Amino acid sequence: MRFEKMAEEVESLEKLLEEHLPADKLAEARRIIYGQDGKNSRPLDLPEAASALAKERNFELVGYSIAAKPEQLRPPRIVRIGLVQNKIVLPTTAPVKDQVAALHSRIEEIAEAAGLCGVNVICFQEAWNMPFAFCTREKTPWCEFAESAEDGQTTKFCQELAKRHNMVVLSPILERDGIHGDVLWNTTVVISNSGAVMGKSRKNHIPRIGDFNESTYYMEGNTGHRVFDTQFGRIGVNICYGRHHPLNWFLYSLNGAEIVFNPSATVGALSEPMWPLEARTAAIANTYFTAAINRVGTEIFENEFTSGDGKKAHKDFGSFYGSSYVAAPDGSRTKGLSRTRDGLLVAEVDLNLVRQIRDRWSFQMTGRYDMYAKELAEAVSEDFKPNIIKE
């Protein structure tokens, strides 16, 4: 039996725990797995209207809260984060304009629920307005999904969402850079709650593994580690494969990020054991909140393609396993969304927790950045010699 087939039968780790553990054991398992002892983390009550909309339109809606300790001088800095995961709506063979329109319509429904829930910052999955077709190495029709980050139809759509719901929108797209020779990039557009485009953040690391043939379409980004100072906190975007690179996470911290989003598209056979760990350990090591988003479903393409790992030619990546979650700098995290269903996760966090944990653990104070910088500079020089001591 294929891994993907077995994976599709399991909706979530949480469901497995609930089905097989008695209540007292379940509580202890949750404490160990999620770091939630009931003091700082709890389920979040969401409006009935949002729950009704989610039921009617068939997507999961869950809410969690991660609190900070009360302070004498600073009021709480409460922010509601919304993470959206979804399947493609139409077959990959449908006309490009129809696929885009269908995905816009689906996201509009889920964003409506986010607005009802008071979400302040919403992030969609990597390349959310198209199939994740970068496995195929075909240029047609997939390059036709590329749009301007500044004034493309998807950016204009998201600007309307931002103004309507008073939320910051993070919109990961395939960007066409018309100013620089129509070059393509994997880009997240950051739109203020005012509806203005604040800027964009491009994918820093491009995978070359298995079916992920992305460098056929775009190369490593050139925007560095931008942090966007929004009304609802300082935000960074570490797209997909960048989560495997600890220094990539670190540089968003160095630039002052309080929340770093990781919009992704990844499949179970490749990365699922790593998924619950990477964004969470990044939140701990860099003392900020992280938000990991992954799409769901199996996307089937018309023509077979081959992999870098010797598999026979095939027509799909496998199953995208969802499981989107938010992690906190104290090591706690929310439960994940379903592995199989469209969903919206709403996480209410207190950004005061960032400084509180920095004061407690002192990672920034005890970091040896001068030493790291010196040794990294040596490591990239032509005459580098590893510091290995032999007998």
NUBAZA-203023 format. One record per residue: residue number from 0; x, y, z of N, C-alpha, C, O in turn. Coordinates in steps of 0.2 Angstrom, whole numbers. Each point is the difference from the previous one (the first is absolute). Example, Ala and Ser with C-alpha at 12.3 -4.5 7.8 and 13.67 -1.06 7.14 Angstrom:
% residues 2
 pos   nxx   nyy   nzz  caxx  cayy  cazz   cxx   cyy   czz   oxx   oyy   ozz
   0    66   -28    39    -4     6     0     4     6     0     5    -1     3
   1    -7     6    -7     4     6     1    -4     5     3     3     6     1
This chain:
% residues 391
 pos   nxx   nyy   nzz  caxx  cayy  cazz   cxx   cyy   czz   oxx   oyy   ozz
   0     4    -6     0    -4     6     0     4     6     0     5     1     4
   1    -6     4    -8     4     6    -1    -1     4     7    -5     0     3
   2    11     4    -2    -1     4     6    -5     5     0    -4     1     5
   3     3     2   -11    -5     5    -1    -7    -3     2    -4     4     3
   4     2   -10    -5    -6    -3     1    -1    -1     7    -6     1     3
   5    11    -4     1    -1     0     7    -1     6     3    -4     1     5
   6     8     4    -7     0     7     3    -7     3     0    -3     3     4
   7    -1    -4   -10    -6     3    -1    -5    -3     5    -5     3     1
   8     6    -9     2    -5    -3     4     0     3     7    -4    -1     4
   9    10     5    -2     0     3     6    -1     8     0     4     3    -4
  10    -9    -1     7    -2     7    -1     5     5     4     2     5    -2
  11     0    -7     8     5     4     4     3    -4     6    -4    -5     2
  12     9     7     0     3    -3     6    -5     0     6    -1    -4     4
  13    -2    10    -3    -5     1     5    -5    -5     0    -2    -2     5
  14    -1     1   -11    -5    -5     0     2    -7     2    -4    -3     4
  15    10     1    -6     3    -6     3     0     0     7    -2    -5     3
  16     4    10     0     1     0     8    -7     0     3    -1    -4     5
  17    -4     8    -8    -6     0     3    -4    -7     0    -3    -2     4
  18     5    -2   -10    -3    -6    -1     2    -6     5    -3    -5     1
  19    10     6     1     3    -6     3     3     2     7     2    -5     3
  20    -3    11    -1     2     1     7    -6     2     5    -4     4    -2
  21     4    -6     8    -5     2     5     2     7     2     5     3    -2
  22   -10     1     5     0     7     1     6     2     4     4     5    -2
  23    -2    -9     7     6     3     4     7    -1    -4     4     4     0
  24    -4   -10    -4     6    -1    -4     0     5    -6     6     2    -2
  25   -12     0     0     0     5    -6     3     7     2     4     3    -3
  26    -6    -1     9     2     6     3     8     0     1     3     5    -2
  27    -1   -10     4     8    -1     1     3     0    -7     6     3     0
  28    -9    -6    -4     3    -1    -7     0     7    -3     5     2    -3
  29   -10     2     3     0     7    -2     5     4     3     3     4    -3
  30    -2    -5     9     5     5     4     7    -2    -3     4     5    -1
  31    -3   -11     0     7    -2    -3     1     2    -7     5     3    -2
  32   -10    -4    -2     0     1    -7     0     7    -2     4     3    -4
  33    -9     1     7    -1     7    -2     3     5     5     0     6    -1
  34     2    -8     7     3     4     5    -5     5     3     1     5     3
  35    -8    -8    -3    -5     4     3    -3    -3     6    -2    -6     0
  36     3    10     6    -1    -3     6    -7     3     3    -2    -1     6
  37    -1     5   -10    -7     3     2     1     7     3    -5     3     1
  38    11    -1     0     2     7     3     0     5    -5    -3     5     1
  39     7    -6    -6     1     5    -5    -4    -1    -7     0     4    -4
  40    -2   -10     3    -3    -2    -6    -7    -4     1    -1    -3     5
  41    -3     5    -9    -7    -2     0    -4     0    -6     2     4    -5
  42    -7    -8     4    -4     1    -6    -3     7     0    -1     3     5
  43    -1     0   -11    -2     6    -1    -8     0    -2    -1    -3    -6
  44    -3     6     9    -7     0    -2    -1     5    -6     3     6     0
  45    -6    -9    -5    -1     4    -7    -7     1    -1    -5    -3     3
  46     3     8    -7    -7     2    -1    -4    -5    -3     2    -4    -4
  47    -8     3     6    -5    -5    -3     0     1    -7    -1    -5    -4
  48     0    12     2    -1     1    -7     6    -3    -5    -1    -2    -5
  49     7     3     8     6    -3    -3     0    -8    -1     2    -3    -5
  50    -4     0    11    -1    -7     0    -5    -2    -5     1    -6    -3
  51    -6     9     3    -6    -2    -5     3     1    -7    -2    -4    -4
  52     5     9     2     3     1    -6     5    -6    -2     0    -2    -6
  53     4     1    11     5    -6    -2    -4    -6    -1     2    -4    -4
  54    -7     2     8    -4    -6    -1    -3     0    -7     0    -5    -4
  55    -3    11     2    -4     0    -6     5     0    -6    -2    -4    -5
  56     8     7     5     5     0    -5     5    -6     0     4     0    -4
  57    -5    -4     9     4    -6     1     8     1     1     4    -2    -4
  58    -3     6     9     7     0     2     1     0     8    -5     3     3
  59    10    -5    -1     1    -1     7     2     7     3     3     4    -3
  60    -6    -2     9     2     6     3     1    -1     8    -4    -3     3
  61    10     4    -1     2    -1     7     4     6     2     2     4    -4
  62    -2    -3    11     3     6     3     4    -2     6    -3    -4     4
  63     8     7    -3     4    -1     6     3     7     3     1     5    -4
  64     1    -5    10     2     6     3     7    -1     3     0    -5     4
  65     5     9    -5     6    -1     4     2     7     3     1     5    -3
  66    -2    -5    10     1     6     4     7     1     2     4    -4     0
  67    -3    10     3     6     2     3    -2     2     8    -6     1     1
  68    11     0     3    -1     2     7    -2     8     0     2     4    -4
  69    -7    -2     8    -1     7     1     6     4     2     4    -3     4
  70    -3     9    -7     6     4     2    -3     6     3    -6     2    -1
  71    10     2     5    -2     6     4     0     6    -5    -4     4     1
  72     9    -4    -6     1     6    -4    -3     0    -7    -2     5    -3
  73     2   -11     0    -2    -1    -7    -7    -4     0    -1    -5     4
  74    -4     8    -7    -6    -4    -1     1    -6    -5     5     0    -3
  75   -10    -4     3     1    -6    -4     0     2    -7    -3     5    -2
  76     6    -8    -3     1     1    -7    -4    -6    -4     4    -4    -2
  77   -10     4     2    -4    -6    -2    -1     1    -8    -2     5    -2
  78     4   -10    -1     0    -1    -7    -3    -7    -2     1    -5     3
  79    -6     6    -8    -3    -7    -2     3    -1    -7    -1     4    -5
  80     4   -10     4     3    -3    -6    -5    -5    -3    -3    -4     3
  81     2     5   -10    -4    -5    -3     5    -4    -5     3     3    -4
  82    -4    -9     4     4    -5    -5    -5    -3    -4    -5    -3     2
  83     6     3    -9    -5    -3    -4     4    -6    -4     5     1    -3
  84    -8    -7     3     2    -5    -4    -6    -3    -5    -5     0     3
  85     7    -2    -9    -6    -2    -4     3    -4    -6     6     0    -2
  86   -11    -4    -1     1    -3    -6    -1     4    -6    -3     6     1
  87     6    -8    -7    -2     4    -6    -8    -2    -1    -2    -5     2
  88    -1    10    -6    -7    -1    -1    -2    -4    -6    -4    -4     0
  89     7     6    -5    -1    -3    -7     6    -5    -2     5     1     3
  90    -6    -5    -8     5    -4    -2     6     4    -3    -2     5    -3
  91     8    -8     3     5     4    -3     0     1    -7     4     4    -3
  92    -9    -7    -1    -1     0    -7    -5     6    -2    -1     1    -6
  93    -2     2    11    -5     5    -1     4     6    -3     6     1     2
  94   -10     4    -5     3     6    -2     3     4     5    -2     0     6
  95     8     3    -7     4     4     5    -5     5     4     0     0     6
  96    -4     4   -10    -4     5     3    -5    -3     4    -2     3     6
  97    -1    -9    -7    -5    -3     4     3    -3     6    -3     1     5
  98     9    -4    -5     3    -2     6     2     6     5    -2    -1     6
  99     4     6    -9     1     6     5    -6     3     3     0     1     6
 100    -5    -1   -10    -6     3     2    -3    -4     6    -3     2     4
 101     3    -9    -5    -3    -5     4     4     1     7    -3    -1     5
 102    10     1    -5     3     1     6    -1     7     3     0     0     6
 103    -1     5   -10    -1     6     3    -7     0     4    -1     2     6
 104    -4    -6    -9    -6     0     3     0    -5     7    -3     2     5
 105     7    -7    -5     1    -4     6     3     4     5    -2     0     6
 106     7     3    -7     4     4     5    -4     6     3     0     1     5
 107    -5     2   -10    -4     5     3    -5    -3     5    -1     4     5
 108    -1   -10    -6    -5    -3     5     4    -1     7    -3     2     5
 109     9    -4    -6     4    -2     7     2     7     3     0     0     6
 110     2     5   -10     2     6     3    -6     4     3     1     3     5
 111    -7    -5    -8    -6     3     4    -1    -2     7    -2     3     4
 112     3   -10    -3     0    -3     6     6     3     5    -1     2     6
 113     7    -1    -9     5     3     3    -2     7     3     2     2     5
 114    -5     2   -10    -3     7     2    -4     0     6     0     4     5
 115    -5    -9    -5    -5    -1     5     4    -2     7    -3     2     5
 116     8    -5    -6     4    -2     6     5     5     3     3    -1     5
 117    -3     7    -9     4     5     3     8    -1    -2     4     3     4
 118    -3    -7    -9     7    -1    -2     4     7    -2    -3     4    -4
 119     9    -3     6     3     6    -1     5    -1    -6     2     4    -4
 120     1   -10     4     5    -2    -5    -2    -7    -3     0    -5     4
 121     0     5   -11    -2    -7    -3     5    -2    -5     3     5    -3
 122    -1   -11     3     5    -2    -5    -3    -6    -3    -3    -5     3
 123     4     5   -10    -2    -6    -4     6    -4    -2     6     1     2
 124    -7    -7    -5     5    -5    -1     4     2    -6    -2     5    -4
 125     8    -8     3     5     2    -5    -4    -1    -7    -3    -5    -1
 126     4    10    -3    -3     0    -7    -7    -2     0    -2    -5    -3
 127    -2     9     7    -7    -3     2    -5     1    -6    -5    -3     0
 128     7     7    -5    -5     1    -5     1    -4    -6    -2     2    -6
 129     5    -8     7     2    -4    -6     1    -7     3     2    -1     6
 130    -2    -4   -11     3    -7     2     7     1     2     4     4    -3
 131    -1    -8     7     7     0     1     4    -5    -5     2    -5     1
 132    -2     9    -7     2    -4    -6     7     0    -2     2    -2    -5
 133     2     4    10     8     0    -1     3    -6     0     6     0    -1
 134   -10    -6     2     3    -6    -1     1    -2    -8     4    -4    -1
 135    -8     7    -3    -1    -3    -7     6     2    -4     1    -3    -5
 136     2     9     6     5     3    -4    -3     3    -7     4     2    -4
 137   -10    -2     4    -4     3    -6    -1     7     1    -1     2     5
 138     3     2   -10    -1     7     0    -7     2    -2    -3     5     3
 139    -1    -9    -7    -7     2    -2    -4    -5     4     1    -6    -1
 140    -7     8     4    -2     7     0     2     3     7    -2     6     2
 141     7    -9     2     1     2     7     3     7     0    -2     4     5
 142     6    -2    -9     2     7     0    -5     5    -1     1     6     2
 143    -7    -8    -5    -5     5    -1    -4     2     7    -3     5     0
 144     5    -9     5    -3     2     7     4     5     3    -2     3     5
 145     8    -1    -8     4     5     3    -3     7     0    -3     2    -6
 146     3     2    11    -3     7     0     5     5     3     5    -2     3
 147    -6     8    -4     3     6     3    -1     0     7    -6    -1     2
 148    11     1     2    -1     1     8    -3     6     2    -4     1     5
 149     5     5    -9    -3     6     1    -7     1    -2    -4     3     4
 150     2    -5   -10    -6     2    -2    -4    -6    -4    -4     1    -4
 151     6    -7     5    -3    -6    -3    -7    -1     3    -2     3     5
 152    -2    -7    -9    -7    -1     2     0    -3     7    -5     1     4
 153     9    -6    -2     0    -3     7     2     5     5    -3     0     5
 154     8     5    -6     1     5     5    -6     5     0    -1     2     6
 155    -2     0   -11    -6     4     0    -5    -3     4    -4     3     4
 156     3   -10    -5    -5    -4     4     1     1     7    -4     1     5
 157    11    -3    -3     2     0     7    -1     7     3    -1     1     6
 158     3     5   -10    -1     6     3    -7     2     2    -2     3     5
 159    -3    -6    -9    -7     1     2    -2    -4     7    -3     2     4
 160     6    -8    -4    -1    -4     6     3     4     6    -3     0     6
 161     9     3    -6     3     3     5    -4     6     3    -1     1     6
 162    -2     3   -11    -4     6     2    -6    -2     3    -3     3     5
 163    -1    -8    -8    -6    -3     2     0    -2     7    -4     1     4
 164     9    -5    -2     1    -3     6     5     3     5     1    -3     6
 165     2     8    -8     5     4     4     5    -5     3     2     0     6
 166     1    -4   -11     5    -5     2     6     1    -5    -1     2    -6
 167     7    -3     9     6    -1    -5    -1    -7    -3    -1    -5     3
 168     3     5   -10    -1    -6    -4     7    -1    -3     3     4    -3
 169    -1   -11     4     6    -2    -2    -2    -5    -6    -3    -5     1
 170     5     7    -7    -2    -4    -6     6    -2    -4     3     3    -4
 171    -2   -10     5     6    -3    -4    -2    -2    -7    -5    -3    -1
 172     8     6    -4    -2    -1    -7     7    -2    -4     5     1     2
 173    -6    -3    -8     5     0    -5     0     7    -4    -5     2    -3
 174    11     1     5     0     7    -2     3     1    -7     5    -4    -2
 175    -7     8    -3     3     2    -6     3     7     1    -4     5     1
 176    10    -4    -1     3     7     1     1     3    -7     5    -1    -4
 177   -10     5     2     0     3    -7     6     5    -1     1     2    -5
 178     1     1    11     5     5    -1     7    -3    -1     4     3    -4
 179    -3    -9     6     7    -3    -1    -1    -6    -5     2    -6     2
 180    -5     7    -8     0    -5    -5    -5    -6     1     2    -5    -3
 181    -7     6     6    -5    -5     1     2    -6     4    -2    -5    -1
 182     8     6     5     2    -5     4    -5    -3     5    -4     4     3
 183     4   -10    -1    -5    -3     5     3    -1     7     6    -1     0
 184   -10     2     5     3    -1     7    -6    -3     4    -6     0    -2
 185     8    -4     7    -5    -2     5     0     5     5     5     1     4
 186   -11     2    -3     0     7     4    -6     0     4    -6    -3    -2
 187     7     6     8    -6     1     4    -1     8     0     4     4     2
 188   -10    -2    -4    -2     7     0    -3     2     7    -4    -4     3
 189     7     9     0    -3     2     7    -4     6    -1     2     6    -2
 190    -9    -6     4    -4     5    -1    -3     2     7    -2    -4     4
 191     3    11    -3    -2     3     6    -8    -1     1    -4    -1    -5
 192     2     2    11    -7     0     2    -4     6    -3    -6     0    -1
 193    10     5    -2    -3     6    -3    -1    -2    -7    -3     4    -4
 194     6    -9     1    -1    -2    -7     6     1    -4     0    -1    -6
 195     5     5     9     6     2    -4     5    -6     0     0    -4     5
 196     3     3   -11     6    -5     0     6     3     3     3     5    -2
 197    -1    -9     8     5     3     4     7    -3    -4     5     4     1
 198    -5    -9    -4     6    -3    -3    -1    -7    -2    -5    -3     0
 199    11     0    -1     0    -7    -1     6    -4     2     5     3     2
 200    -6    -9    -1     6    -4     3     1    -6    -5    -5    -4     0
 201    11     2    -3     1    -5    -4     3    -6     3     3     1     5
 202    -4    -7    -7     2    -6     2     8    -1     0     3     1    -5
 203     0    -1    11     7     0     0     3    -7    -2     6     0    -2
 204    -9    -5     3     3    -7    -1    -4    -4    -5    -6    -1     2
 205     8    -2    -7    -3    -3    -5     1    -8     1     6    -2    -1
 206   -10    -2     1     1    -8     1     2    -3    -6    -2     2    -6
 207     7    -7     6     2    -4    -5     0    -7     2     5    -3     1
 208   -12     0     1     0    -6     3    -7    -3    -3    -5     3     0
 209     5   -10    -2    -6    -3    -2    -3     3    -5     3     1    -6
 210   -10     0     7    -4     3    -6     1     8     0    -3     3    -4
 211     6     0     9     0     7     0     5     3    -5     6     2     2
 212    -8    -1    -8     4     3    -5     0     7    -1    -1     3    -6
 213     0     1    11    -2     7     0     5     5    -3    -2     5    -3
 214     9    -7     2     4     4    -3     0     0    -7     3     4    -4
 215    -8    -8     1    -2     1    -7    -4     6    -1     0     3    -6
 216    -3     0    11    -4     6    -1     3     6     3    -1     6    -2
 217     4    -6     8     3     5     4     6    -2     4     1    -6     1
 218     3    11     0     6    -1     4    -1     3     7    -5     3     2
 219    11    -3     2     0     2     7    -2     8     0     2     4    -5
 220    -6    -2    10    -2     7     0     5     5     2     6    -2     2
 221    -7     8    -3     5     5     1    -3     6     5     3     5     0
 222    -8    -7     4    -2     5     4     2     0     7    -1     3     5
 223     6    -8    -4     2    -1     7    -5    -2     5    -4    -4    -1
 224     5     7     7    -4    -2     6    -4     6     2     0     2     6
 225    -5     0   -10    -4     6     2    -4    -1     5    -3    -6     1
 226     2    11     4    -5    -1     5    -5     6    -1     2     6    -1
 227    -8    -7     1    -6     5    -1    -3     2     6    -3    -4     4
 228     4    11    -3    -3     3     7    -7     2    -1    -1     5    -3
 229    -3   -10     4    -7     1    -1    -4     3     7     3     0     5
 230    -9     1    -6    -4     3     6     0    -6     5    -2     1     6
 231     2    -7    -8    -1    -6     4     7    -4     1     0    -6     1
 232     5    10     0     7    -4     1     4     0    -6    -1     2    -5
 233     8    -3     7     5    -1    -5     0    -7    -3     1    -5     3
 234    -2     5   -10    -1    -7    -3     5    -1    -5     2     4    -4
 235     1   -11     4     4    -2    -6    -3    -6    -3    -5    -3     3
 236     7     1    -9    -3    -5    -4     6    -4    -2     4     2    -5
 237    -4    -8     7     6    -5    -2    -4    -6    -4    -3    -4     3
 238     4     5    -9    -4    -5    -5     2    -7     0     6    -1    -2
 239   -10    -3     3     1    -8    -1     7    -2     2     1    -1     6
 240     3    -1   -11     6    -3     1     5     3     4     5    -3     3
 241    -6    10    -2     4     4     5    -1    -3     7     5     2     4
 242   -10    -6    -2    -1    -2     7     6    -5     1     1    -1     6
 243     2    -2   -11     5    -5     2     7     3     1     5    -3     2
 244    -5    10    -2     7     3     1     0     5     6    -4     5     0
 245     7    -8     5    -1     4     7     3     7    -1    -3     5     3
 246     8    -3    -7     2     7     0    -5     4    -4     0     6     1
 247    -4    -9    -5    -5     4    -3    -5     3     5    -2     5     0
 248     0   -10     4    -5     2     6     4     5     4    -4     5     2
 249    10    -6    -1     4     5     5     0     7    -2    -1     5     4
 250     2    -4   -11     0     7    -2    -6     4     0     0     6     0
 251    -6    -9     0    -6     3     1     0     3     7    -2     5     2
 252     4    -9     3     1     2     7     5     6     1    -2     4     3
 253     7    -5    -7     5     6     1    -3     6    -3     2     6     3
 254    -7    -6    -7    -3     6    -3    -6     2     4    -4     4    -2
 255     3    -8     7    -6     3     5    -6    -3    -1    -5     2     3
 256     4    -8    -6    -6    -3    -1    -3    -3     6     3    -2     5
 257   -10     3    -4    -4    -3     6    -4    -6    -2    -2    -4     4
 258     0     4   -11    -3    -6    -3     3    -1    -6     1     4    -5
 259     1   -11     3     2    -1    -6    -4    -6    -3    -1    -5     3
 260    -2     6    -9    -5    -4    -3     4    -5    -5     5     3    -3
 261    -7    -9     2     4    -5    -4    -6    -3    -5    -1    -6     1
 262    -1    10    -6    -4    -3    -5     3    -5    -4     5     1    -3
 263    -8    -7     3     4    -6    -3    -5    -4    -5    -6     1     0
 264     9    -6    -3    -3    -5    -4     4    -6     0     6    -1    -3
 265    -7    -4     7     4    -6     2    -4    -6     1    -6     0     2
 266     9    -6    -4    -4    -6     0     3    -5     5     5     1     2
 267   -10    -6     0     2    -4     6     6    -4    -1     3    -1     5
 268    -2    -2   -11     5    -5    -1     7     3     1     5    -3     2
 269    -5    10    -3     6     3     0     2     3     7     5     0     2
 270   -10     4     1     2     4     5    -4     0     7     1     4     4
 271    -6    -8    -4    -5     0     5     3    -1     7    -2     4     5
 272     7    -8    -4     3    -1     7     3     7     2     1     1     6
 273     2     3   -11     3     6     2    -5     6     1     2     4     4
 274    -8    -5    -6    -4     6     0    -2     2     7     0     6     1
 275    -2   -10     4    -2     3     6     6     3     4    -1     3     5
 276     7    -4    -7     6     2     3     3     6    -2     2     4     4
 277    -1    -3   -10     4     6    -3    -2     7     2     3     4     3
 278   -10    -3    -4    -2     7     2     0     1     7     1     5     3
 279    -3   -11     1     0     1     7     7     1     3     1     4     4
 280     4    -8    -7     7     1     3     3     7    -2     3     3     4
 281    -6     0   -10     2     7    -2    -3     5     5     3     5     1
 282    -9    -6     1    -3     4     5     4     0     6     1     6     3
 283     1   -11     0     4    -1     6     7     4    -1     2     4     4
 284     1    -6    -9     7     2    -1     1     7    -1     4     4     2
 285    -9    -1    -6     0     7    -2    -5     5     4     0     6    -1
 286    -4    -9     6    -4     3     5    -5     5    -4     0     6     1
 287    -4    -9    -5    -5     3    -4    -6    -5    -1     1    -6     1
 288    -7     8    -3    -5    -4    -2     1    -3    -7     3     4    -4
 289    -4   -10     2     0    -2    -7    -7    -3    -2    -4    -2     5
 290     3     2   -11    -6    -2    -3     1    -4    -6     2     2    -5
 291    -3    -9     5     1    -4    -5    -6    -2    -4    -5    -3     3
 292     5     4   -10    -6    -1    -4     1    -5    -5     5     1    -4
 293    -9    -6     3     1    -5    -6    -6    -2    -3    -5     0     3
 294     5    -1   -10    -6    -1    -3    -2    -7     1     3    -4     3
 295    -9     2    -6    -3    -7     1    -2    -3    -7    -1     4    -4
 296     0   -10     4    -3    -3    -6     6    -3    -4     6     1     1
 297    -8    -5    -7     4    -2    -5    -1     3    -6    -6     0    -3
 298    11     3    -1    -1     3    -6     2    -4    -6     6    -2     0
 299   -10     0    -4     2    -4    -6     1     4    -6    -4     4    -2
 300     9    -6    -2     2     4    -6    -1    -4    -6     0    -6     1
 301    -1     9    -6    -2    -4    -7     6    -4    -2    -1    -6    -2
 302     7     8     2     6    -3    -2     4    -3     5     1     3     6
 303     2    -9    -7     4    -3     5     7     4     1     2     3    -5
 304     1    -3    11     7     3     0     4    -4     5    -3    -5     3
 305     9     6    -4     5    -4     4     3     4     6    -1     6     0
 306     4   -10     5     3     3     6     7     0     0     4    -4    -4
 307    -1     7     9     7    -1     1     2    -5     4     6    -1     2
 308   -11    -4     0     2    -5     5    -1    -7    -3    -1    -5     3
 309     0     5   -10     0    -6    -3    -7    -4    -1    -1    -5    -2
 310    -4     9     5    -7    -3    -1    -2    -1    -7     2     4    -4
 311    -7    -9     2    -3     0    -6    -4     6    -2    -2     4     5
 312     2    -2   -11    -4     6    -2    -7     0     3    -3    -6     0
 313     0    11     2    -6     0     3    -4     7    -1     3     5    -3
 314    -9    -4     5    -4     6    -1    -1     4     6    -4     5    -1
 315     6    -7     7    -2     4     6     6     0     5     4    -4     0
 316    -3    10     4     5     0     5    -1    -5     5     4    -2     3
 317   -11     0    -1    -2    -3     6    -4     4     4    -3     5    -3
 318     1    -6     9    -5     3     4     4     6     4     4    -1     3
 319    -7     7    -4     2     6     4    -4    -1     7    -6    -2    -1
 320    10     2     6    -3    -2     6    -2     5     5    -1    -1     6
 321     0     7    -8    -3     6     4     4     0     7     6     1     0
 322   -10    -2     5     3     0     7     3     7     2     5     0     4
 323    -8     6    -6     2     6     1     0     2     8    -5    -2     3
 324     9     5    -1     0     2     8     4     6     1     4     3    -4
 325    -5     0    10     4     5     3     4    -2     6    -2    -3     4
 326     9     5    -4     4    -1     6     2     6     3     1     5    -3
 327     0    -5    10     2     5     4     7     0     2     3    -5     0
 328     0    11     2     7     0     2     1    -4     7     6    -2     2
 329   -11     0     2     1    -3     6     0    -8    -1     0    -4     4
 330     0     2   -11     0    -7    -1    -7    -3    -1    -1    -6    -3
 331    -4     9     4    -7    -2    -1    -2     1    -7     3     3    -4
 332    -9    -7     2    -2     1    -7    -8    -2     1    -2    -3     4
 333    -1     5   -10    -7    -2     0     0    -7    -3     5    -3    -3
 334   -11     0     3    -1    -6    -4     0     2    -7    -1     5    -2
 335     2   -10    -2     0     1    -7    -7    -1    -3    -4    -3     2
 336     3     7    -8    -6    -2    -4     0    -7    -3     5    -3     1
 337   -10     1    -4    -1    -6    -3     6    -2    -5     2     5    -3
 338    -1   -11     2     5    -2    -5    -4     0    -7     4    -1    -5
 339   -10     1     5    -4    -2    -6    -5     6    -2    -2     0    -6
 340     0     4    10    -5     5    -1     2     7    -1     5     2     3
 341    -9     2    -7     1     7     0    -1     3     7    -4    -3     4
 342     7     8    -2    -1     2     7     3     7     1     4     3    -4
 343    -6     0    10     2     7     2     2    -1     8    -5    -2     4
 344    11     3    -3     2     0     7     1     7     3     3     4    -3
 345    -7    -2     8     1     7     3     3    -1     7    -2    -4     4
 346     8     7    -4     4     0     6     0     7     3     3     5    -3
 347    -5    -4     9     1     7     4     6    -1     4     0    -4     5
 348     5     9    -6     6     0     3     1     7     3    -2     5    -2
 349     6    -6     8     2     7     3     8     1    -2     4    -4     3
 350    -3     9    -7     7     1    -2     5     2     6     6     0    -1
 351    -9     2     6     4     1     6     4    -6     2     5     0     4
 352    -7    -6    -6     3    -6     2     7    -1    -3     5    -3     3
 353    -4     7    -9     7     0    -3     5     3     5     5    -3     1
 354    -6     9     1     5     3     5     0    -4     6     6     0     3
 355   -11    -2     0     0    -4     6     4    -6     0     4    -2     4
 356    -4    -2   -10     4    -6    -1     7     2    -1     5    -3     2
 357    -4     9    -6     7     2     0     4     2     6     6    -1     1
 358   -10     4     4     2     2     6     2    -7     4     5     0     4
 359    -9    -5    -5     0    -6     4     6    -4    -2     5    -2     4
 360    -4     1   -11     5    -5    -2     6     4    -3     5    -4     0
 361    -5    10    -1     6     4    -2     4    -3    -6     6     1     0
 362   -10    -4    -5     3    -2    -6     4     5    -4     5    -1    -2
 363    -8     7     2     3     5    -4     6     3     4     5     2    -3
 364    -6    -1     9     6     2     4     6    -4     0     6     2     0
 365    -7    -9     0     5    -5     1     2    -2    -7     5    -4    -1
 366    -8     6    -5     2    -2    -6     7     3    -2     2     6     2
 367     3   -10    -5     6     3    -1     1     2    -8     3    -3    -4
 368    -7     8     3    -1     2    -7     7     2    -4     1    -1    -5
 369     3     5     9     6     2    -2     5    -6    -2     3     0    -5
 370    -3    -6     9     3    -6    -1    -3    -3    -7     4    -3    -4
 371   -10     2     4    -3    -3    -6     1     4    -6     2    -4    -5
 372    -2    10     5     1     4    -6     7    -1    -2     2    -1    -6
 373     3     1    10     7    -1    -1     1    -7    -4     3     0    -5
 374    -6    -5     8     1    -7    -2    -3    -1    -7     2    -4    -4
 375    -8     7     4    -4    -1    -7     4     4    -5     0    -2    -6
 376     3     8     7     3     4    -5     6    -5    -2     2     0    -6
 377     2    -3    11     5    -4    -2    -2    -6    -4     3    -2    -5
 378    -9    -1     6    -2    -6    -3    -2     1    -7     1    -5    -4
 379    -3    11     2    -1     2    -7     5     2    -4     0     2    -6
 380     6    -1     9     6     2    -4     3    -6    -4    -1    -5     2
 381     5     7    -7     3    -5    -4     5    -4     4     1    -6    -2
 382     3     9     6     5    -4     4    -2    -3     7     4    -1     4
 383   -11     0    -4    -2    -3     7     3    -6     1     0    -5    -4
 384     1     4    11     3    -7     2    -5    -1     7     1     4     4
 385    -4   -10    -4    -4    -2     5     4     0     7     6    -2     0
 386    -9     4     5     3     0     7     0    -7     3    -4    -1     5
 387     8    -3    -8     0    -7     3     7    -2     3     5     1    -3
 388    -6    -3     9     7    -2     4     1    -7    -1    -5    -4     2
 389    10     2    -4     2    -8     0     6    -1     5     3     4     2
 390    -3   -11    -1     5    -2     5     7     0    -3     5    -1     3
